[in-house]
Amino acid sequence: MAKKQSFGEKVLAAKLAQRKMAKVIISQKTAHGATRFKESIIDAEQVKDFVAGNRG
């Protein structure tokens, strides 16, 4: 049997307070022509800024 969950105010507030994270992988060419990958875990709201700042 499944356990019944309670969705009180405390539970909903805790759920909304959790940070949403995103894993971003940026590829870059090295001077020798090889491809290097940079992997980062950042807040989901900052993905566009991170990608725009690391393009090159």
C-alpha positions, 0 to 999 in steps of 0.5 A, spaced: 500 500 500 502 506 498 503 511 504 498 517 504 502 524 503 500 530 507 500 537 503 500 542 509 503 549 508 509 546 511 510 541 506 508 546 500 513 551 503 519 546 503 517 544 496 518 551 493 524 553 497 528 547 494 533 549 489 532 547 482 539 545 479 541 544 472 547 540 469 550 544 463 556 542 459 560 547 454 564 545 449 570 548 447 576 547 442 583 547 444 589 550 440 591 543 438 584 542 435 581 537 440 575 539 443 574 540 451 568 539 455 567 544 461 561 541 466 558 545 471 552 544 476 548 551 477 541 554 478 536 553 473 534 560 473 542 562 471 543 557 465 542 562 459 547 567 463 552 562 464 551 559 457 552 566 454 558 568 458 562 562 456 560 562 449 567 564 445 
